[in-house]
Amino acid sequence: MALLRIRLTGDEDAVRGIMNLLQSVDGIEHVEEVDDLMPHLDDEDSSSAGLHDTRGPDSHEIEVEVPNPSTARKVREAVEALAFDLDAVVEFEEDEA
């Protein structure tokens, strides 16, 4: 099985929609959102701390195990189409296992 990593930049609704889509694709057995390992270094004493317009959309990492290249292609096409509809941005990285 190959591991497909998806980096999604968007709001929580976009993440939920993409995760639901991935879990509904035939042949996909494992879908997991991986925690963000980078600390968010907000300066509490900053004059802009906590302001809404200083923060962009969240970035999320999703890992999907795909059984073959055909399924990986199907996943990429479906995720790209849904991300476009949800105003989210996706990037893909594939590792052969």
N, CA, C and O atoms as a MOPAC input file, in Angstrom:
PM7 MOZYME 1SCF
protein

 N      0.83400 1    -1.18900 1     0.00000 1
 C      0.00000 1     0.00000 1     0.00000 1
 C      0.87000 1     1.24100 1     0.00000 1
 O      1.94300 1     1.26600 1     0.60200 1
 N      0.40200 1     2.24500 1    -0.66800 1
 C      1.09200 1     3.53100 1    -0.70800 1
 C      0.45400 1     4.47100 1     0.30600 1
 O     -0.73300 1     4.36400 1     0.61600 1
 N      1.26000 1     5.38800 1     0.81400 1
 C      0.78000 1     6.37800 1     1.76200 1
 C      0.67300 1     7.70700 1     1.03800 1
 O      1.66000 1     8.21100 1     0.50200 1
 N     -0.51000 1     8.26700 1     1.02400 1
 C     -0.76300 1     9.55500 1     0.38800 1
 C     -0.93100 1    10.57900 1     1.49500 1
 O     -1.82000 1    10.45200 1     2.33700 1
 N     -0.08000 1    11.59100 1     1.49300 1
 C     -0.17800 1    12.66800 1     2.48700 1
 C     -0.83700 1    13.87000 1     1.82600 1
 O     -0.47000 1    14.28100 1     0.72500 1
 N     -1.80700 1    14.41200 1     2.52000 1
 C     -2.54400 1    15.56500 1     2.01000 1
 C     -2.36700 1    16.71000 1     2.99700 1
 O     -2.63900 1    16.55500 1     4.18800 1
 N     -1.91700 1    17.84700 1     2.51100 1
 C     -1.83900 1    19.06200 1     3.32500 1
 C     -3.00600 1    19.93300 1     2.87800 1
 O     -3.09400 1    20.32700 1     1.71500 1
 N     -3.89100 1    20.22400 1     3.81000 1
 C     -5.11000 1    20.96900 1     3.51200 1
 C     -5.08100 1    22.28800 1     4.25500 1
 O     -4.88100 1    22.31700 1     5.46900 1
 N     -5.27800 1    23.36800 1     3.54000 1
 C     -5.37000 1    24.67800 1     4.16000 1
 C     -6.79800 1    25.16000 1     3.97900 1
 O     -7.24700 1    25.43400 1     2.86600 1
 N     -7.49800 1    25.25700 1     5.09600 1
 C     -8.90000 1    25.65700 1     5.06200 1
 C     -9.49800 1    25.59100 1     6.45300 1
 O     -8.81200 1    25.28300 1     7.42800 1
 N    -10.79100 1    25.88400 1     6.53200 1
 C    -11.45600 1    25.88600 1     7.83100 1
 C    -11.88100 1    24.47300 1     8.23900 1
 O    -11.68800 1    23.51200 1     7.49500 1
 N    -12.45700 1    24.37000 1     9.42800 1
 C    -12.84600 1    23.05900 1     9.97100 1
 C    -13.91100 1    22.37600 1     9.12000 1
 O    -13.92100 1    21.14900 1     9.02300 1
 N    -14.80400 1    23.14000 1     8.50500 1
 C    -15.82500 1    22.54600 1     7.63900 1
 C    -15.18700 1    21.87000 1     6.42400 1
 O    -15.63000 1    20.80400 1     5.99500 1
 N    -14.15100 1    22.49300 1     5.87800 1
 C    -13.45000 1    21.90600 1     4.73200 1
 C    -12.76300 1    20.60900 1     5.14600 1
 O    -12.80800 1    19.62100 1     4.41300 1
 N    -12.13300 1    20.60600 1     6.30500 1
 C    -11.45000 1    19.40400 1     6.79600 1
 C    -12.46300 1    18.27600 1     6.99800 1
 O    -12.23500 1    17.14000 1     6.58100 1
 N    -13.57200 1    18.60200 1     7.63600 1
 C    -14.60700 1    17.59500 1     7.88000 1
 C    -15.14700 1    17.03900 1     6.56400 1
 O    -15.35700 1    15.83200 1     6.44100 1
 N    -15.37300 1    17.90700 1     5.58800 1
 C    -15.86300 1    17.46800 1     4.28700 1
 C    -14.87500 1    16.56000 1     3.56600 1
 O    -15.26700 1    15.54100 1     2.99800 1
 N    -13.59800 1    16.92400 1     3.58700 1
 C    -12.56300 1    16.11500 1     2.93800 1
 C    -12.42200 1    14.76600 1     3.63400 1
 O    -12.29900 1    13.73500 1     2.97300 1
 N    -12.44000 1    14.76900 1     4.97400 1
 C    -12.32900 1    13.50600 1     5.72200 1
 C    -13.51400 1    12.58900 1     5.40200 1
 O    -13.33000 1    11.38800 1     5.20300 1
 N    -14.72500 1    13.14800 1     5.35100 1
 C    -15.90300 1    12.34200 1     5.01800 1
 C    -15.78800 1    11.76800 1     3.61100 1
 O    -16.12500 1    10.60600 1     3.38100 1
 N    -15.31800 1    12.57400 1     2.67900 1
 C    -15.12800 1    12.10200 1     1.30800 1
 C    -14.13000 1    10.95000 1     1.26700 1
 O    -14.38600 1     9.92700 1     0.63100 1
 N    -12.99800 1    11.11100 1     1.94200 1
 C    -11.95600 1    10.08700 1     1.92700 1
 C    -12.46300 1     8.77100 1     2.51100 1
 O    -12.13600 1     7.70100 1     1.99900 1
 N    -13.24600 1     8.84200 1     3.56500 1
 C    -13.74100 1     7.63000 1     4.19500 1
 C    -14.79800 1     6.92600 1     3.34600 1
 O    -15.10100 1     5.75600 1     3.57700 1
 N    -15.35700 1     7.63300 1     2.36800 1
 C    -16.38800 1     7.02500 1     1.52600 1
 C    -15.82300 1     6.41400 1     0.24000 1
 O    -16.55500 1     5.74400 1    -0.48900 1
 N    -14.54200 1     6.63000 1    -0.05100 1
 C    -13.94100 1     6.10100 1    -1.27900 1
 C    -13.67300 1     4.60400 1    -1.12300 1
 O    -13.06600 1     4.17500 1    -0.14200 1
 N    -14.13100 1     3.81100 1    -2.10200 1
 C    -13.89900 1     2.36600 1    -2.08100 1
 C    -12.40500 1     2.06500 1    -2.13300 1
 O    -11.66600 1     2.67400 1    -2.90800 1
 N    -11.97200 1     1.13100 1    -1.31100 1
 C    -10.57500 1     0.71400 1    -1.30600 1
 C     -9.74000 1     1.40200 1    -0.25000 1
 O     -8.62900 1     0.95800 1     0.04000 1
 N    -10.24300 1     2.47100 1     0.33100 1
 C     -9.50600 1     3.19400 1     1.37200 1
 C     -9.84700 1     2.56500 1     2.71600 1
 O    -11.01300 1     2.50200 1     3.10700 1
 N     -8.82600 1     2.10500 1     3.41000 1
 C     -9.05600 1     1.47900 1     4.70600 1
 C     -8.60900 1     2.35700 1     5.86900 1
 O     -9.10000 1     2.20600 1     6.98700 1
 N     -7.67600 1     3.27600 1     5.60800 1
 C     -7.12200 1     4.06600 1     6.71300 1
 C     -7.02900 1     5.53200 1     6.31000 1
 O     -6.36700 1     5.87800 1     5.33200 1
 N     -7.70400 1     6.39000 1     7.08000 1
 C     -7.63900 1     7.84000 1     6.90800 1
 C     -7.38800 1     8.42200 1     8.28900 1
 O     -8.09700 1     8.09600 1     9.24100 1
 N     -6.37900 1     9.28400 1     8.40000 1
 C     -6.03800 1     9.83600 1     9.71100 1
 C     -5.56600 1    11.27100 1     9.57000 1
 O     -4.74600 1    11.58600 1     8.70800 1
 N     -6.09400 1    12.14500 1    10.43100 1
 C     -5.56300 1    13.49800 1    10.50200 1
 C     -4.39400 1    13.46400 1    11.47700 1
 O     -4.53600 1    13.03200 1    12.62000 1
 N     -3.24500 1    13.92300 1    11.01200 1
 C     -2.02100 1    13.90300 1    11.80800 1
 C     -1.90200 1    15.24200 1    12.51800 1
 O     -2.14500 1    16.29100 1    11.92200 1
 N     -1.52700 1    15.20600 1    13.79500 1
 C     -1.41100 1    16.43300 1    14.57900 1
 C     -0.36100 1    17.36100 1    14.00500 1
 O      0.62400 1    16.92300 1    13.41100 1
 N     -0.58800 1    18.63600 1    14.19100 1
 C      0.37600 1    19.66100 1    13.80700 1
 C      1.47800 1    19.66100 1    14.85200 1
 O      1.22700 1    19.94500 1    16.02300 1
 N      2.70300 1    19.34300 1    14.43100 1
 C      3.80500 1    19.23300 1    15.37100 1
 C      4.54500 1    20.54800 1    15.60000 1
 O      5.41300 1    20.62800 1    16.46900 1
 N      4.21100 1    21.56600 1    14.83400 1
 C      4.87700 1    22.86200 1    14.99200 1
 C      4.17900 1    23.67300 1    16.08200 1
 O      2.95700 1    23.82200 1    16.05500 1
 N      4.94300 1    24.19500 1    17.03700 1
 C      4.32700 1    25.04200 1    18.05300 1
 C      3.91700 1    26.37600 1    17.43000 1
 O      4.58700 1    26.89900 1    16.54000 1
 N      2.82100 1    26.89900 1    17.91200 1
 C      2.37100 1    28.20600 1    17.43300 1
 C      2.91500 1    29.25100 1    18.39100 1
 O      2.50800 1    29.32100 1    19.55100 1
 N      3.82300 1    30.04700 1    17.90100 1
 C      4.55000 1    30.97900 1    18.74900 1
 C      3.87700 1    32.35000 1    18.75000 1
 O      4.36400 1    33.29400 1    18.12700 1
 N      2.76600 1    32.44500 1    19.44800 1
 C      2.07600 1    33.71500 1    19.58100 1
 C      2.65000 1    34.45300 1    20.77500 1
 O      2.80100 1    33.88800 1    21.85800 1
 N      2.96100 1    35.69100 1    20.56800 1
 C      3.48000 1    36.52500 1    21.64200 1
 C      2.29200 1    37.15400 1    22.35900 1
 O      1.59600 1    37.99200 1    21.78700 1
 N      2.05600 1    36.75300 1    23.61000 1
 C      0.89200 1    37.24300 1    24.35200 1
 C      0.97700 1    38.73600 1    24.62600 1
 O     -0.05000 1    39.37400 1    24.85500 1
 N      2.17000 1    39.30500 1    24.61000 1
 C      2.33400 1    40.72600 1    24.88600 1
 C      2.25600 1    41.58000 1    23.62700 1
 O      2.34200 1    42.80600 1    23.70500 1
 N      2.09600 1    40.95600 1    22.48500 1
 C      2.05300 1    41.68800 1    21.23200 1
 C      0.78200 1    42.51100 1    21.14100 1
 O     -0.26900 1    42.10800 1    21.64200 1
 N      0.88500 1    43.67900 1    20.49100 1
 C     -0.29200 1    44.52100 1    20.33400 1
 C     -1.32300 1    43.90400 1    19.40200 1
 O     -2.48600 1    44.30800 1    19.41900 1
 N     -0.91800 1    42.93100 1    18.58800 1
 C     -1.85700 1    42.27800 1    17.66700 1
 C     -2.27900 1    40.88600 1    18.14100 1
 O     -2.92200 1    40.14400 1    17.39800 1
 N     -1.91700 1    40.53500 1    19.37600 1
 C     -2.24600 1    39.20800 1    19.88800 1
 C     -3.75700 1    39.00300 1    19.92300 1
 O     -4.50400 1    39.82900 1    20.44900 1
 N     -4.18300 1    37.88900 1    19.35200 1
 C     -5.59100 1    37.53600 1    19.40900 1
 C     -6.47700 1    38.20600 1    18.38600 1
 O     -7.67800 1    37.93800 1    18.33900 1
 N     -5.91600 1    39.06700 1    17.56900 1
 C     -6.73800 1    39.71400 1    16.55400 1
 C     -7.09200 1    38.71400 1    15.47000 1
 O     -6.24900 1    37.92800 1    15.04000 1
 N     -8.32700 1    38.74400 1    15.03500 1
 C     -8.81300 1    37.77400 1    14.06100 1
 C     -8.11800 1    37.91900 1    12.70500 1
 O     -7.81700 1    36.91200 1    12.06400 1
 N     -7.86000 1    39.14300 1    12.26000 1
 C     -7.30000 1    39.32800 1    10.92300 1
 C     -5.81100 1    39.00700 1    10.83400 1
 O     -5.23400 1    39.09300 1     9.75000 1
 N     -5.18000 1    38.64400 1    11.93900 1
 C     -3.76600 1    38.27600 1    11.88200 1
 C     -3.59000 1    36.78600 1    11.65000 1
 O     -2.46500 1    36.31800 1    11.47700 1
 N     -4.66500 1    36.04600 1    11.64300 1
 C     -4.58000 1    34.60300 1    11.51800 1
 C     -5.26900 1    34.14600 1    10.24800 1
 O     -6.42500 1    34.48700 1     9.99900 1
 N     -4.56500 1    33.38500 1     9.46100 1
 C     -5.13800 1    32.85300 1     8.23300 1
 C     -5.80800 1    31.52000 1     8.48800 1
 O     -5.95200 1    31.10100 1     9.63600 1
 N     -6.21900 1    30.85100 1     7.42100 1
 C     -6.84400 1    29.53700 1     7.57800 1
 C     -5.86500 1    28.52000 1     8.14900 1
 O     -4.65300 1    28.63000 1     7.96000 1
 N     -6.39900 1    27.54800 1     8.83700 1
 C     -5.58000 1    26.52700 1     9.46700 1
 C     -5.04700 1    25.53100 1     8.44700 1
 O     -5.66000 1    25.29200 1     7.40600 1
 N     -3.90300 1    24.96100 1     8.76700 1
 C     -3.28900 1    23.92300 1     7.93400 1
 C     -3.47200 1    22.58300 1     8.62700 1
 O     -3.26400 1    22.46900 1     9.83400 1
 N     -3.86300 1    21.56800 1     7.86000 1
 C     -4.11300 1    20.24100 1     8.40200 1
 C     -3.36800 1    19.21500 1     7.56500 1
 O     -3.26000 1    19.35600 1     6.34700 1
 N     -2.85500 1    18.18200 1     8.22300 1
 C     -2.16800 1    17.08400 1     7.54700 1
 C     -3.04800 1    15.84400 1     7.65100 1
 O     -3.49100 1    15.48000 1     8.74000 1
 N     -3.29800 1    15.20000 1     6.51900 1
 C     -4.11600 1    13.99300 1     6.48500 1
 C     -3.31200 1    12.89700 1     5.79300 1
 O     -2.71400 1    13.12800 1     4.74200 1
 N     -3.30100 1    11.71000 1     6.38200 1
 C     -2.63800 1    10.55800 1     5.76700 1
 C     -3.68900 1     9.54000 1     5.34100 1
 O     -4.62100 1     9.23400 1     6.08400 1
 N     -3.51500 1     9.02200 1     4.12000 1
 C     -4.45000 1     8.05500 1     3.55600 1
 C     -3.64200 1     6.90200 1     2.98100 1
 O     -2.71200 1     7.11800 1     2.20400 1
 N     -3.99400 1     5.68300 1     3.36000 1
 C     -3.36200 1     4.51200 1     2.75900 1
 C     -4.18800 1     4.10600 1     1.54900 1
 O     -5.38100 1     3.82100 1     1.66000 1
 N     -3.53600 1     4.08600 1     0.39300 1
 C     -4.20800 1     3.71900 1    -0.85400 1
 C     -3.61900 1     2.41000 1    -1.36900 1
 O     -2.40300 1     2.22400 1    -1.32900 1
 N     -4.47200 1     1.49300 1    -1.85600 1
 C     -3.98300 1     0.17800 1    -2.25100 1
 C     -3.23300 1     0.14900 1    -3.57600 1
 O     -2.41400 1    -0.74100 1    -3.80300 1
 N     -3.50700 1     1.13300 1    -4.47100 1
 C     -2.88100 1     1.10500 1    -5.79700 1
 C     -2.88900 1     2.49200 1    -6.42300 1
 O     -3.58600 1     3.38400 1    -5.94000 1
 N     -2.12000 1     2.68300 1    -7.49500 1
 C     -2.04800 1     3.99500 1    -8.14500 1
 C     -3.39400 1     4.48800 1    -8.69100 1
 O     -3.64800 1     5.69300 1    -8.72100 1
 N     -4.23800 1     3.57300 1    -9.11400 1
 C     -5.54500 1     3.96500 1    -9.63100 1
 C     -6.39900 1     4.60900 1    -8.54100 1
 O     -7.05400 1     5.62400 1    -8.77600 1
 N     -6.38900 1     4.02100 1    -7.36200 1
 C     -7.14500 1     4.58800 1    -6.24300 1
 C     -6.53400 1     5.90900 1    -5.80800 1
 O     -7.26500 1     6.84000 1    -5.47000 1
 N     -5.21600 1     6.01200 1    -5.80700 1
 C     -4.54900 1     7.26700 1    -5.45300 1
 C     -4.96800 1     8.37700 1    -6.40200 1
 O     -5.22800 1     9.50000 1    -5.97000 1
 N     -5.03600 1     8.07100 1    -7.69200 1
 C     -5.45500 1     9.05700 1    -8.68800 1
 C     -6.90700 1     9.47900 1    -8.44900 1
 O     -7.24000 1    10.66000 1    -8.54800 1
 N     -7.77000 1     8.50200 1    -8.13200 1
 C     -9.17600 1     8.78800 1    -7.86500 1
 C     -9.31700 1     9.68900 1    -6.63300 1
 O    -10.11800 1    10.62300 1    -6.62500 1
 N     -8.52900 1     9.39600 1    -5.59500 1
 C     -8.55100 1    10.20000 1    -4.37000 1
 C     -8.10800 1    11.62700 1    -4.66800 1
 O     -8.76300 1    12.58000 1    -4.24700 1
 N     -6.99900 1    11.77900 1    -5.39300 1
 C     -6.50000 1    13.12200 1    -5.72200 1
 C     -7.54600 1    13.92900 1    -6.48600 1
 O     -7.79500 1    15.09000 1    -6.16000 1
 N     -8.15300 1    13.32700 1    -7.49100 1
 C     -9.15000 1    14.03700 1    -8.29600 1
 C    -10.35800 1    14.44400 1    -7.46100 1
 O    -10.84600 1    15.56700 1    -7.58600 1
 N    -10.84500 1    13.54400 1    -6.61400 1
 C    -12.01900 1    13.83700 1    -5.79500 1
 C    -11.71200 1    14.92000 1    -4.75700 1
 O    -12.51700 1    15.82700 1    -4.54300 1
 N    -10.53900 1    14.82000 1    -4.11200 1
 C    -10.17000 1    15.80400 1    -3.09500 1
 C     -9.95400 1    17.17400 1    -3.72700 1
 O    -10.38200 1    18.18100 1    -3.16200 1
 N     -9.29900 1    17.23700 1    -4.88600 1
 C     -9.09600 1    18.51800 1    -5.56700 1
 C    -10.42500 1    19.17600 1    -5.91000 1
 O    -10.58600 1    20.38200 1    -5.72200 1
 N    -11.37900 1    18.39800 1    -6.41200 1
 C    -12.68200 1    18.94600 1    -6.79600 1
 C    -13.43300 1    19.47500 1    -5.57800 1
 O    -13.99200 1    20.57100 1    -5.61900 1
 N    -13.44600 1    18.70000 1    -4.49300 1
 C    -14.15100 1    19.14200 1    -3.29100 1
 C    -13.46000 1    20.34200 1    -2.65400 1
 O    -14.13000 1    21.26900 1    -2.20100 1
 N    -12.14600 1    20.33700 1    -2.61500 1
 C    -11.40600 1    21.46300 1    -2.03700 1
 C    -11.71200 1    22.75000 1    -2.80400 1
 O    -11.86800 1    23.81400 1    -2.20400 1
 N    -11.79700 1    22.65100 1    -4.11500 1
 C    -12.14600 1    23.82800 1    -4.93500 1
 C    -13.52100 1    24.35500 1    -4.52500 1
 O    -13.70800 1    25.56100 1    -4.35800 1
 N    -14.47900 1    23.44200 1    -4.36600 1
 C    -15.83800 1    23.84000 1    -3.97500 1
 C    -15.87900 1    24.43500 1    -2.57100 1
 O    -16.72400 1    25.28600 1    -2.29200 1
 N    -14.98700 1    24.00800 1    -1.68900 1
 C    -14.97200 1    24.46900 1    -0.29700 1
 C    -14.00300 1    25.62400 1    -0.05600 1
 O    -13.78100 1    26.01800 1     1.08900 1
 N    -13.42500 1    26.16800 1    -1.12300 1
 C    -12.44000 1    27.25900 1    -1.01100 1
 C    -11.25900 1    26.87900 1    -0.11900 1
 O    -10.80500 1    27.67400 1     0.70500 1
 N    -10.77500 1    25.65900 1    -0.29600 1
 C     -9.60900 1    25.18100 1     0.44300 1
 C     -8.48800 1    24.89800 1    -0.55800 1
 O     -8.72900 1    24.79100 1    -1.76000 1
 N     -7.28300 1    24.78300 1    -0.05500 1
 C     -6.12100 1    24.49100 1    -0.88400 1
 C     -5.54900 1    23.15100 1    -0.43100 1
 O     -5.41900 1    22.90100 1     0.76700 1
 N     -5.20500 1    22.28600 1    -1.39600 1
 C     -4.62700 1    20.98600 1    -1.05300 1
 C     -3.29800 1    20.78600 1    -1.76900 1
 O     -3.09100 1    21.26600 1    -2.88400 1
 N     -2.40300 1    20.06500 1    -1.09800 1
 C     -1.14000 1    19.63700 1    -1.67000 1
 C     -1.02400 1    18.13600 1    -1.38600 1
 O     -1.48900 1    17.65600 1    -0.35200 1
 N     -0.40300 1    17.40600 1    -2.30600 1
 C     -0.27800 1    15.96100 1    -2.17200 1
 C      1.18000 1    15.53600 1    -2.18600 1
 O      2.01300 1    16.11900 1    -2.88000 1
 N      1.46500 1    14.49700 1    -1.39400 1
 C      2.76800 1    13.85000 1    -1.40500 1
 C      2.50900 1    12.36000 1    -1.27800 1
 O      1.74900 1    11.93200 1    -0.40800 1
 N      3.13200 1    11.57100 1    -2.13400 1
 C      2.88200 1    10.12300 1    -2.12000 1
 C      4.17300 1     9.37000 1    -1.85800 1
 O      5.19300 1     9.62700 1    -2.49800 1
 N      4.12600 1     8.43200 1    -0.90900 1
 C      5.25300 1     7.55300 1    -0.60700 1
 C      4.86000 1     6.14100 1    -0.94300 1
 O      3.79500 1     5.67700 1    -0.53500 1
 N      5.70900 1     5.44400 1    -1.68800 1
 C      5.46500 1     4.02800 1    -1.94500 1
 C      5.92500 1     3.23700 1    -0.74100 1
 O      7.03300 1     3.43700 1    -0.24300 1
 N      5.08200 1     2.34600 1    -0.27700 1
 C      5.44100 1     1.55200 1     0.90900 1
 C      5.90300 1     0.16700 1     0.50200 1
 O      6.24700 1    -0.64600 1     1.35900 1

